Amino acid sequence: MHTILGAGGPIANALTAELIKSNQQIRLVSRRPITPANANVKWHKADLTNAAEVMQATQGSTIIYLCAGLVYNKTIWQQQWPVIMQNVINAAKENNARLIFFDNVYMYGLVKGPMLETEIYNPASVKGEVRAKISAQLMDEVKAGNLHASIARAADFYGTEGTNSVLDSMVLSKFAKGEKAMWLGKPDTLHSFTYVPDAGKAMYLLGQRPDADNQIWHLPTAPAITGKQIMEIAAATFNTKPRHIAVNKLMLQVIGLFNKPVKDSVEMYYQFNHDYVFNSDKFEKAFNVKPTTYAQGIQNLAQTLFKA
């Protein structure tokens, strides 16, 4: 049984699609109802902060995927993430299940050069501190020999159904409507973006390979390019001009006075004001896969997610 905790989000949905293709038995776990579109998929209601509900939701699991996303609020992250991680660790132990945790790169902080799986944790934000804490919480159990688990990390991603990622909402959806894009930070800095379907397939591949356990993996991501370059690719795809407004930190802080999620994103501004280069060579070599190029990924989205 493949159990996905935090079902309904973009990565969980992409992973579910891959598992359906391989005719796997899937249990989707979330607080909000999900109507399964396949006979092999069942939904189970659970609050991941509730230990008893997590234990019940994971009964009989062979692989547990933790793909949860919390409200983008540092206080909620501080309160809930350590609890969720411990609940899931306990459930994995109880079921003798493998655990694959979908993570981000906040714990690395500002990195000069490419981000590798061996990066030392040096968080530059409260949310990064939380991510460092729960990553250590999980890998300490692995080092102690208490469970088999891996951490799968991605860069900022694009291709979300709700177009709620930075690239989707501030660039692609704008160009799709012929509007001026908004670029967070400096358009001449390098930035990496992970294509959601690539991340879903990579999570599936990790689930198929027990020998991939007990380590950190960076999921397949195309080489970093500048904001200017990716906007030019997107504008050409949507047959518009790459007009844009560069949003600096002060502008973000002002907007944050009226928008709580934006206020909580200010501490992450460094990711767009400096080069953000994510390296996935380890995964690409181990699994013999290549990430989708930005041109192809955006073209795919123009024909699906942003189709007029």
C-alpha positions in Angstrom: 0.0 0.0 0.0 1.3 3.4 -1.1 0.1 6.1 1.4 0.4 9.7 0.5 0.1 12.1 3.4 -0.9 15.6 2.5 -2.8 14.5 -0.6 -4.3 17.1 -2.9 -1.3 19.3 -3.4 0.6 19.6 -6.7 3.4 17.1 -5.9 1.1 14.6 -4.2 -1.2 14.8 -7.3 1.7 14.3 -9.7 2.9 11.3 -7.6 -0.6 9.8 -7.5 -0.8 10.0 -11.3 2.5 8.1 -11.6 1.3 5.4 -9.1 -2.0 5.0 -11.0 0.0 4.3 -14.2 1.8 1.5 -12.5 -1.5 0.0 -11.1 -0.5 0.5 -7.5 -2.9 0.5 -4.5 -3.0 4.0 -3.2 -4.3 5.7 -0.1 -4.7 9.4 -0.1 -4.7 11.1 3.3 -5.9 14.7 3.8 -8.2 16.7 5.9 -10.3 17.8 2.9 -12.3 15.2 0.9 -10.8 13.9 -2.3 -12.9 12.0 -4.8 -10.7 9.2 -6.2 -10.7 9.0 -10.0 -9.4 5.4 -10.1 -10.6 2.1 -8.5 -7.1 1.6 -7.0 -7.3 4.9 -5.1 -9.0 5.3 -1.7 -9.3 8.5 0.4 -8.8 8.6 4.2 -9.5 11.7 6.4 -6.8 12.6 8.9 -5.2 15.6 10.6 -1.4 15.0 10.5 -1.0 16.8 13.8 -3.2 14.1 15.4 -1.0 11.1 16.3 -3.9 8.7 16.5 -5.4 9.7 13.2 -2.0 9.4 11.5 -1.5 6.0 12.9 -4.9 4.9 11.7 -4.5 6.4 8.3 -1.2 4.6 7.7 -2.2 1.1 8.8 -0.9 -1.5 6.3 1.4 0.9 4.5 4.5 -0.3 2.8 5.6 3.1 1.6 4.6 6.4 3.1 5.1 9.6 1.2 5.0 12.8 3.3 4.0 15.6 0.8 2.2 17.9 3.2 2.2 21.7 2.8 1.2 24.0 5.7 -0.2 27.5 5.6 2.7 29.8 4.7 3.1 31.1 8.2 6.3 30.7 10.3 4.5 30.5 13.6 2.3 27.6 12.3 5.4 25.9 10.9 7.2 26.2 14.2 4.2 24.7 16.1 3.1 22.0 13.7 6.0 20.7 11.6 7.9 19.0 14.4 4.7 17.4 15.6 3.8 16.1 12.1 7.2 14.7 11.5 7.2 12.8 14.8 3.7 11.4 14.1 4.8 10.2 10.7 8.1 8.8 12.0 6.1 6.8 14.6 3.7 5.6 12.0 6.5 4.4 9.7 8.1 2.5 12.5 4.8 0.9 13.5 4.2 -0.3 10.0 7.8 -1.1 9.1 7.2 1.2 6.1 9.6 3.1 4.1 9.2 6.9 4.4 9.9 9.4 1.6 9.7 13.1 2.7 9.2 15.8 0.0 11.2 18.8 1.2 12.4 22.2 0.0 15.8 23.9 0.3 15.1 26.5 2.9 17.5 24.9 5.4 20.5 25.6 3.2 20.1 29.4 3.5 22.1 31.5 1.1 24.4 29.3 -0.9 27.2 30.6 -3.1 27.4 28.2 -6.0 25.3 25.1 -6.7 23.2 23.5 -4.0 24.2 19.9 -3.4 22.8 17.1 -1.2 25.9 17.5 1.0 25.1 21.2 1.7 25.6 22.2 5.4 22.4 23.6 6.9 22.7 27.3 7.4 19.2 28.7 7.4 18.6 32.4 6.8 15.0 32.4 7.9 12.7 31.1 10.6 11.0 28.8 8.1 14.5 27.5 7.1 15.2 26.8 10.8 12.1 24.7 11.0 13.0 22.8 7.9 16.5 22.1 9.3 15.0 20.9 12.5 12.6 18.4 11.0 15.2 17.2 8.5 17.5 16.4 11.3 14.6 14.9 13.3 14.1 12.4 10.5 17.7 11.6 9.5 18.6 11.1 13.2 16.2 8.2 13.2 17.7 6.8 10.0 21.2 7.1 11.5 20.0 5.2 14.6 18.8 2.4 12.4 15.2 2.9 13.5 13.6 3.3 10.0 14.3 3.4 6.3 13.7 6.9 5.0 14.9 9.4 2.4 14.5 13.2 1.8 13.5 14.3 -1.7 14.2 18.0 -2.2 13.1 20.3 -5.1 13.7 23.9 -6.0 10.9 26.3 -6.4 8.4 24.5 -8.6 6.1 25.4 -11.5 3.2 23.7 -13.1 0.8 23.8 -10.1 -2.9 23.2 -10.8 -3.9 26.2 -8.8 -1.1 28.3 -10.4 -0.1 29.3 -6.9 3.7 29.1 -7.3 5.8 32.2 -7.9 6.6 31.4 -11.5 3.0 30.2 -12.3 1.2 33.2 -10.7 3.6 36.1 -11.3 4.8 35.2 -14.8 3.1 32.4 -16.7 -0.5 33.3 -15.9 0.2 37.0 -16.6 1.8 36.3 -20.0 -1.0 33.8 -20.8 -3.4 36.8 -20.5 -1.1 39.2 -22.3 -0.4 41.1 -19.1 2.9 42.4 -17.7 4.7 39.9 -15.5 6.0 40.5 -12.0 9.5 39.2 -11.2 10.5 38.8 -7.6 14.0 40.1 -7.0 16.7 40.7 -9.7 15.8 39.4 -13.2 19.5 39.0 -14.0 20.2 36.5 -11.2 20.1 32.8 -11.9 17.2 30.7 -10.6 16.2 27.1 -10.7 12.6 25.8 -11.0 11.5 22.2 -10.7 8.7 21.1 -13.1 5.9 19.5 -11.0 5.4 16.4 -13.3 9.2 15.7 -13.0 9.0 15.9 -9.2 6.0 13.5 -9.1 7.8 11.0 -11.4 11.0 11.3 -9.3 9.1 10.6 -6.1 7.6 7.5 -7.7 11.0 6.3 -8.8 12.4 6.7 -5.3 9.5 4.6 -4.1 10.5 1.8 -6.5 14.1 1.7 -5.3 14.7 0.6 -1.7 18.4 1.0 -2.3 17.8 4.7 -2.6 16.7 4.9 1.1 18.6 6.6 3.9 19.9 9.6 2.0 19.0 13.0 0.5 18.1 13.4 -3.1 17.7 16.5 -5.2 14.9 15.9 -7.7 15.5 16.4 -11.5 15.6 20.1 -12.2 16.7 21.9 -15.4 19.9 24.0 -15.1 19.4 27.5 -13.6 18.8 30.4 -16.0 18.2 34.1 -15.3 14.8 35.5 -14.7 15.2 37.5 -17.8 15.8 34.4 -19.8 12.9 32.4 -18.4 10.6 35.4 -19.0 11.7 35.6 -22.6 11.0 31.9 -23.1 7.6 32.3 -21.5 6.7 35.4 -23.5 7.6 33.7 -26.8 5.5 30.7 -25.8 2.5 32.9 -25.2 3.2 35.1 -28.1 3.6 38.3 -26.1 6.4 40.6 -25.1 8.5 39.9 -22.0 7.3 43.1 -20.2 7.7 42.9 -16.5 8.0 44.7 -13.2 10.8 43.8 -10.8 9.5 43.6 -7.3 12.2 44.6 -4.7 12.2 43.9 -1.0 10.7 47.2 0.0 7.7 46.7 -2.4 7.2 43.2 -1.0 7.2 44.6 2.6 4.6 47.2 1.7 2.4 44.6 0.0 2.9 42.4 3.1 1.2 45.1 5.3 -2.0 44.1 3.7 -1.4 40.4 2.8 -0.2 38.0 5.5 1.2 35.3 3.1 3.2 38.0 1.3 4.4 39.3 4.7 5.7 35.8 5.6 7.5 35.5 2.2 9.7 38.6 2.9 12.2 36.5 4.9 12.7 34.3 1.8 13.5 37.3 -0.5 17.2 36.4 -0.5 16.4 33.5 -2.8 15.5 35.9 -5.6 18.0 38.6 -4.9 21.0 36.2 -5.3 21.8 33.3 -7.6 19.7 30.2 -6.6 21.3 27.3 -8.4 19.9 23.8 -7.6 21.9 20.8 -8.7 20.3 17.4 -9.4 23.2 15.5 -11.0 23.1 12.8 -8.3 19.5 11.8 -9.1 19.9 12.1 -12.8 22.9 9.8 -12.9 21.4 7.2 -10.4 18.1 7.0 -12.2 19.2 7.8 -15.7 16.7 10.6 -16.2 16.8 14.1 -17.5 14.6 17.0 -16.3 12.2 18.7 -18.7 13.6 21.9 -20.2 12.0 25.2 -19.3 10.9 25.7 -23.0 9.2 22.3 -23.1 7.7 22.6 -19.6 6.2 26.0 -20.3 5.0 24.8 -23.8 3.2 21.9 -22.0 1.6 24.2 -19.6 0.5 26.6 -22.4 -1.4 23.6 -23.9 -2.9 22.4 -20.7 -3.0 24.6 -17.6 -3.0 27.9 -19.4 -4.9 26.9 -22.4 -7.3 29.7 -23.4 
